[in-house]
Amino acid sequence: MPQKIKVLFRHRSMEMGGVERVILDLLENLPREQFDITFFLTLDQGQLRRSIPKDIELITLQKGREDMSSNKLVRTLQLIKRNIILAFYRNNPKILYRKIIKKDFDLEIAPTYSEFENILSSPLKSRKIAWFHTDVSYDPNEKRVLSRINALKKFDWVIFGSKQTRDIIKDLYQIEYPKSCVIYNAIKIDEVKVKALEFPVHYDTNPVFSSMGRLHSRKNYHTLMKVHKKLLDEGLKHSIAVIGGGSEMENLKKQAKNLGVESTFLLLDSQINPYPYIKNSDYFVLPSESESYPLTIGEVMGLNIPVISTNVGGIPEMIEHNFDGYLVEPDENSIYEGMKLFLTNKEITEKFKENMINSVKKFDNEKIYDQVTSVFRKQYELKG
C-alpha cells in the first residue's frame, strides 16, 4: 500500500465564514487513502469548530472565548495570558513545532492570507501551498496588498479561488505566478437542499430578498438598506433578511432605526443553518463591493432562488448575466434598478429559475476534489 502523504492545514479559528466552510469541505472530502491530514487550529473557537470531521487529527493551541470565564475580570486576564502565549509561539515557530505540533509533514497548507507568515516560517522541509481567495482591487492599502501578493511568490504552489483573483493581480501590479492554478471552491448543493428543509421560516412582509455574508463595510449592507428604504417609499412593498454577524451589526441597527425600517430590514445574525431562511425567500441579493468566488451564489442557485449580485470578483464566472441571474454594479443606483426589476417583472425571475435548473451542473465537486488531489500529489513528488 502506498505511503500516505502527510498534510498539515493551519487556520486561526472557525467562526462562520466562506474560508472556514471551504476548509471543512476539503477536510471532509480529500481521499483518506492518499492523505493523512492534521488540522492545526490556533484558537479552539467559532461556531464551526464542532463540525471538523472526527477522523481528522486536531491540534489546538489555545482555548476560545466560548470556553473562558463569564466573570469579566477573569476573562480579561485569560485573554491577556492567551495573547502572550500566542505572541511567544508566533515569534518562536521552532518551539511551536517541537512542543505543540510534534510531527513532520510533507505538505503545509495556508488556506488564507492570515496564515501565510505562519506557514512560511515553518521549520519543516515541507512543500508549502497557499490558497488565495481575495479580490485585491478593493483594498486601498497598497502596502498591505503588496505584502500579501509578494508573500505568495515564496510558496511552492498557489491555488487561486477564481480566475479573476489571479488576473487582477497581474493587471494592477504586473505580478504573475507561474507556479499556480485556479481551482474553484466546491459547492455542496445536494446537502444545502436537505438542510433547507430542516425547519419552516415565515416572513411577515413579502416578497422577501434574502442575503448572507459577514457584516463588514465592504459587504455593502449599508447601501442595500438605503435601496430598501427608497423602494419602500415608492410603494414597492418587500422585506430583506440578512443572515450574518460581524463588526457592522451595531451600525446597521442604528441605520435601520434612523430610516424606520427595523421591521422590514431583518438582521438575523449568524445561523448554523441559514438555508431555510434563503429557501423561504423569493429572491437573493448580494450587494458586496468585493468577493472572490462566493459559495453562497452557487448554493442559492441550487435552491432555485433568483439572484441579483454585484459584478465583482469571480461572480461573473458563476452567473451568466440576464440568463441565470442578474449582475449589477456595487453602487446604490445599480442595486436599486436590479431590485426594482425583480419586484416588477415576474417574467424575468421565472426565466432565471428555469435556466438555473441546468446551470447548476457547472458546479462539479468531484472535479474540484480531483484537482486538489492532483496538486497535492505533484507537490509531494517534487519534495523528493
C-alpha positions as CSV (number, residue, x, y, z in Angstrom):
1,M,0.0,0.0,0.0
2,P,1.5,3.4,-1.0
3,Q,2.6,5.7,1.9
4,K,0.1,8.3,2.7
5,I,1.0,12.0,2.2
6,K,1.2,13.8,5.5
7,V,-0.7,17.2,5.2
8,L,-1.0,20.0,7.7
9,F,-3.7,22.7,7.4
10,R,-3.3,25.7,9.6
11,H,-6.1,28.2,10.5
12,R,-6.8,30.7,13.2
13,S,-10.4,29.8,14.3
14,M,-13.7,28.5,13.0
15,E,-16.1,31.4,13.0
16,M,-18.8,31.1,10.4
17,G,-17.3,32.3,7.1
18,G,-16.6,31.3,3.5
19,V,-13.0,30.2,4.0
20,E,-14.0,28.1,7.1
21,R,-16.6,26.3,5.0
22,V,-14.0,25.7,2.2
23,I,-11.6,24.2,4.8
24,L,-14.3,22.0,6.2
25,D,-15.3,20.8,2.8
26,L,-11.7,19.8,2.0
27,L,-11.2,18.1,5.3
28,E,-14.3,16.0,4.7
29,N,-13.6,15.1,1.1
30,L,-9.9,14.7,0.4
31,P,-9.3,11.0,-0.1
32,R,-8.2,9.3,3.2
33,E,-6.4,6.5,1.3
34,Q,-4.0,9.1,-0.1
35,F,-3.7,11.7,2.7
36,D,-3.0,11.7,6.4
37,I,-4.5,15.1,7.4
38,T,-3.8,17.1,10.5
39,F,-5.6,20.4,11.3
40,F,-3.8,22.9,13.5
41,L,-6.3,25.5,14.9
42,T,-4.6,28.4,16.7
43,L,-7.8,29.0,18.7
44,D,-10.4,26.4,19.5
45,Q,-13.1,29.0,18.8
46,G,-16.1,29.6,16.5
47,Q,-19.4,28.1,15.6
48,L,-17.9,25.7,13.1
49,R,-15.3,24.1,15.4
50,R,-17.6,21.2,16.2
51,S,-18.1,20.5,12.5
52,I,-14.5,19.4,12.0
53,P,-14.5,15.7,10.8
54,K,-13.8,13.3,13.7
55,D,-11.2,11.3,11.8
56,I,-9.0,14.4,11.3
57,E,-6.3,14.8,13.9
58,L,-7.0,18.2,15.5
59,I,-4.3,20.2,17.3
60,T,-5.3,23.4,19.1
61,L,-3.0,26.0,20.7
62,Q,-5.4,28.0,22.9
63,K,-9.0,27.8,24.0
64,G,-11.6,30.1,22.5
65,R,-13.7,32.8,24.0
66,E,-16.6,30.3,24.3
67,D,-14.7,28.3,26.9
68,M,-13.5,31.3,29.0
69,S,-14.9,32.6,32.3
70,S,-18.1,34.6,32.3
71,N,-16.5,36.8,35.0
72,K,-15.4,40.0,33.3
73,L,-12.1,40.4,35.2
74,V,-11.1,36.7,35.0
75,R,-12.0,36.7,31.3
76,T,-9.8,39.8,30.7
77,L,-6.8,38.1,32.5
78,Q,-7.4,34.9,30.4
79,L,-7.3,36.9,27.2
80,I,-4.1,38.7,28.2
81,K,-2.5,35.4,29.0
82,R,-3.7,33.9,25.7
83,N,-2.3,36.8,23.7
84,I,1.1,36.5,25.5
85,I,1.2,32.8,24.6
86,L,0.2,33.4,21.0
87,A,2.8,36.0,20.6
88,F,5.5,33.8,22.0
89,Y,4.8,30.9,19.7
90,R,4.4,33.2,16.7
91,N,7.9,34.6,17.3
92,N,9.3,31.1,18.0
93,P,8.0,28.7,15.4
94,K,10.6,26.1,16.0
95,I,9.4,25.8,19.6
96,L,5.8,25.6,18.4
97,Y,6.6,22.7,16.1
98,R,8.7,20.9,18.7
99,K,6.4,21.3,21.7
100,I,2.9,21.6,20.2
101,I,2.7,20.2,16.7
102,K,5.3,17.4,17.3
103,K,5.1,15.9,13.8
104,D,6.7,16.1,10.4
105,F,4.7,16.9,7.3
106,D,5.1,16.5,3.6
107,L,2.8,19.4,2.7
108,E,1.7,22.5,4.7
109,I,-1.3,24.5,3.6
110,A,-2.2,28.1,4.2
111,P,-5.9,28.3,3.4
112,T,-6.0,32.1,3.6
113,Y,-3.5,35.1,3.7
114,S,-3.7,35.3,7.5
115,E,-1.7,32.0,7.6
116,F,1.0,33.0,5.1
117,E,3.6,34.0,7.6
118,N,2.9,31.0,9.8
119,I,3.4,28.5,7.0
120,L,6.4,30.3,5.5
121,S,8.1,30.4,8.9
122,S,7.7,26.7,9.4
123,P,11.0,24.9,10.2
124,L,9.9,21.7,8.3
125,K,11.3,20.8,4.9
126,S,7.8,20.5,3.6
127,R,6.2,21.8,0.4
128,K,4.2,25.0,1.1
129,I,0.9,25.6,-0.6
130,A,-1.2,28.8,-0.4
131,W,-4.8,29.4,-1.2
132,F,-5.8,32.9,-2.2
133,H,-9.4,34.0,-2.4
134,T,-9.1,37.8,-2.1
135,D,-10.0,40.3,-4.8
136,V,-7.2,42.8,-4.2
137,S,-8.8,45.6,-6.3
138,Y,-11.0,46.8,-3.5
139,D,-8.2,47.3,-1.0
140,P,-6.8,50.9,-0.9
141,N,-3.9,49.9,1.4
142,E,-1.3,49.2,-1.3
143,K,1.4,48.2,1.3
144,R,-0.9,45.5,2.7
145,V,-1.8,44.2,-0.7
146,L,1.9,44.1,-1.8
147,S,2.8,42.3,1.4
148,R,0.3,39.5,0.7
149,I,0.9,39.1,-3.0
150,N,4.7,39.2,-2.6
151,A,4.4,36.5,0.1
152,L,2.6,34.3,-2.4
153,K,5.7,34.2,-4.5
154,K,7.6,32.4,-1.7
155,F,5.2,29.4,-1.8
156,D,5.9,26.3,-3.8
157,W,2.4,26.4,-5.3
158,V,-0.5,28.8,-5.1
159,I,-4.2,27.9,-5.6
160,F,-6.4,30.9,-6.6
161,G,-10.1,30.7,-5.8
162,S,-11.1,32.3,-9.2
163,K,-9.6,33.3,-12.4
164,Q,-10.3,37.0,-11.6
165,T,-8.4,36.7,-8.3
166,R,-5.2,35.9,-10.2
167,D,-5.8,38.1,-13.2
168,I,-6.4,41.3,-11.2
169,I,-3.0,41.0,-9.5
170,K,-1.4,40.9,-12.9
171,D,-3.5,43.8,-14.2
172,L,-2.9,46.1,-11.2
173,Y,0.6,45.0,-10.1
174,Q,2.2,43.3,-13.1
175,I,2.9,40.2,-10.9
176,E,2.4,36.7,-12.3
177,Y,2.5,33.3,-10.6
178,P,3.9,30.6,-12.9
179,K,3.6,28.1,-10.1
180,S,-0.1,28.4,-9.6
181,C,-3.5,27.2,-10.8
182,V,-7.2,28.2,-10.4
183,I,-9.4,25.8,-8.5
184,Y,-13.0,26.8,-7.7
185,N,-14.4,26.2,-4.2
186,A,-16.7,23.1,-4.0
187,I,-20.4,23.9,-3.6
188,K,-22.5,21.2,-1.9
189,I,-25.8,21.8,-3.5
190,D,-27.4,18.4,-2.5
191,E,-26.5,19.0,1.1
192,V,-27.9,22.5,1.0
193,K,-31.2,21.3,-0.4
194,V,-31.6,18.9,2.5
195,K,-30.7,21.5,5.1
196,A,-33.1,24.0,3.6
197,L,-36.0,21.8,4.7
198,E,-35.0,21.3,8.3
199,F,-37.4,23.9,9.7
200,P,-40.1,26.3,8.5
201,V,-39.5,30.0,8.2
202,H,-42.2,32.6,7.9
203,Y,-41.7,36.3,7.0
204,D,-44.3,38.9,7.9
205,T,-43.7,41.1,4.8
206,N,-43.5,39.6,1.3
207,P,-41.9,39.4,-1.2
208,V,-38.5,38.7,0.6
209,F,-35.0,39.3,-0.6
210,S,-32.5,37.2,1.5
211,S,-28.8,37.9,1.7
212,M,-25.9,36.2,3.5
213,G,-22.4,37.5,4.4
214,R,-20.3,38.8,7.2
215,L,-21.4,42.3,8.3
216,H,-18.3,44.1,7.1
217,S,-18.4,47.6,5.4
218,R,-17.2,46.2,2.1
219,K,-20.2,43.8,2.1
220,N,-22.2,47.0,1.4
221,Y,-25.2,46.3,3.5
222,H,-25.5,50.0,4.4
223,T,-26.1,50.7,0.7
224,L,-28.6,47.9,0.4
225,M,-30.6,49.4,3.3
226,K,-30.7,52.7,1.5
227,V,-32.0,51.0,-1.6
228,H,-34.6,49.1,0.5
229,K,-35.9,52.4,2.0
230,K,-36.1,54.0,-1.4
231,L,-38.1,51.1,-2.9
232,L,-40.5,51.2,0.1
233,D,-41.0,54.9,-0.3
234,E,-42.0,54.2,-3.9
235,G,-44.7,51.8,-2.7
236,L,-42.8,48.6,-3.6
237,K,-43.6,46.5,-0.6
238,H,-40.9,43.9,0.4
239,S,-38.5,42.9,3.1
240,I,-34.8,42.0,3.3
241,A,-33.4,39.2,5.6
242,V,-29.7,39.5,6.1
243,I,-28.0,36.4,7.6
244,G,-24.6,37.1,9.1
245,G,-22.8,38.6,12.1
246,G,-19.9,41.0,12.3
247,S,-18.4,44.3,13.1
248,E,-21.1,46.3,11.3
249,M,-24.0,44.9,13.2
250,E,-24.5,47.9,15.6
251,N,-24.0,50.4,12.8
252,L,-26.6,48.7,10.7
253,K,-29.1,48.5,13.6
254,K,-28.7,52.3,14.2
255,Q,-29.1,52.9,10.5
256,A,-32.3,50.8,10.4
257,K,-33.7,52.7,13.3
258,N,-32.9,56.1,11.7
259,L,-34.5,55.0,8.4
260,G,-37.5,53.4,10.1
261,V,-37.0,50.0,8.5
262,E,-36.4,47.9,11.6
263,S,-39.4,45.6,10.9
264,T,-38.5,45.1,7.2
265,F,-34.7,45.1,7.1
266,L,-34.1,42.0,9.2
267,L,-30.7,41.4,10.8
268,L,-30.8,37.7,11.6
269,D,-27.2,37.4,12.8
270,S,-25.1,34.2,12.1
271,Q,-27.0,31.0,11.7
272,I,-25.6,27.4,11.9
273,N,-28.2,26.5,9.2
274,P,-29.0,29.6,7.1
275,Y,-30.6,27.7,4.3
276,P,-34.3,27.6,5.4
277,Y,-34.2,31.4,5.6
278,I,-33.0,31.5,2.0
279,K,-35.3,28.7,0.7
280,N,-38.3,30.6,2.1
281,S,-37.3,33.9,0.4
282,D,-38.4,34.9,-3.0
283,Y,-35.1,36.4,-4.2
284,F,-31.5,36.7,-3.2
285,V,-29.3,39.8,-3.3
286,L,-25.6,40.1,-2.8
287,P,-24.5,43.8,-2.7
288,S,-20.7,43.3,-2.0
289,E,-18.1,45.7,-3.2
290,S,-15.6,42.7,-3.4
291,E,-15.8,38.9,-3.5
292,S,-13.8,36.1,-4.9
293,Y,-15.8,33.0,-5.6
294,P,-18.6,33.0,-3.0
295,L,-20.1,29.7,-2.1
296,T,-23.4,31.3,-1.4
297,I,-24.1,32.2,-5.0
298,G,-23.9,28.5,-6.1
299,E,-25.9,27.4,-3.1
300,V,-28.7,29.9,-3.8
301,M,-28.8,28.9,-7.4
302,G,-29.0,25.3,-6.3
303,L,-32.1,26.3,-4.2
304,N,-33.6,27.8,-7.4
305,I,-33.8,31.3,-5.9
306,P,-33.4,34.2,-8.5
307,V,-30.2,36.1,-7.8
308,I,-29.1,39.7,-8.1
309,S,-25.4,40.1,-7.4
310,T,-22.8,42.8,-7.9
311,N,-20.5,42.2,-10.8
312,V,-17.3,41.8,-8.7
313,G,-14.6,39.2,-8.3
314,G,-15.3,35.7,-9.7
315,I,-19.1,36.1,-9.6
316,P,-19.3,36.6,-13.4
317,E,-17.6,33.1,-13.6
318,M,-20.7,31.8,-11.7
319,I,-23.6,33.8,-13.1
320,E,-24.4,34.5,-16.7
321,H,-25.9,37.9,-16.7
322,N,-29.6,38.1,-17.8
323,F,-29.6,34.3,-18.3
324,D,-29.5,32.6,-14.9
325,G,-29.1,35.7,-12.7
326,Y,-28.7,39.4,-12.8
327,L,-25.4,41.4,-12.3
328,V,-25.3,45.0,-11.2
329,E,-22.5,47.4,-10.2
330,P,-21.9,47.8,-6.4
331,D,-23.5,51.3,-6.2
332,E,-26.8,52.4,-4.9
333,N,-28.4,53.2,-8.3
334,S,-27.5,49.9,-9.9
335,I,-28.6,47.8,-7.0
336,Y,-31.9,49.8,-6.9
337,E,-32.5,49.2,-10.6
338,G,-31.9,45.4,-10.2
339,M,-34.2,45.0,-7.2
340,K,-36.9,47.1,-8.8
341,L,-36.7,44.9,-11.9
342,F,-37.2,41.8,-9.8
343,L,-40.1,43.4,-7.9
344,T,-41.9,44.5,-11.0
345,N,-41.1,41.9,-13.7
346,K,-42.1,38.3,-12.6
347,E,-41.4,37.1,-16.2
348,I,-37.7,37.7,-15.9
349,T,-37.3,36.0,-12.5
350,E,-39.2,33.0,-13.8
351,K,-36.8,32.8,-16.7
352,F,-33.8,32.8,-14.3
353,K,-35.4,30.0,-12.3
354,E,-35.9,27.9,-15.4
355,N,-32.4,28.4,-16.7
356,M,-30.8,27.8,-13.3
357,I,-32.0,24.2,-13.3
358,N,-29.4,23.3,-15.9
359,S,-26.9,26.0,-14.9
360,V,-26.0,24.4,-11.5
361,K,-24.4,21.5,-13.4
362,K,-21.4,23.8,-13.8
363,F,-20.6,23.2,-10.1
364,D,-18.8,19.8,-10.4
365,N,-17.5,19.0,-7.0
366,E,-15.8,15.7,-7.9
367,K,-13.7,17.5,-10.5
368,I,-12.6,20.0,-7.8
369,Y,-11.5,17.3,-5.3
370,D,-9.6,15.6,-8.1
371,Q,-7.8,18.9,-9.0
372,V,-6.8,19.5,-5.4
373,T,-5.6,15.9,-5.0
374,S,-3.6,16.2,-8.2
375,V,-1.9,19.4,-6.9
376,F,-1.1,17.8,-3.6
377,R,0.4,14.7,-5.2
378,K,2.5,16.6,-7.6
379,Q,3.9,18.8,-4.8
380,Y,4.6,15.7,-2.8
381,E,6.5,14.1,-5.7
382,L,8.6,17.3,-6.0
383,K,9.6,17.1,-2.4
384,G,11.9,14.3,-3.2
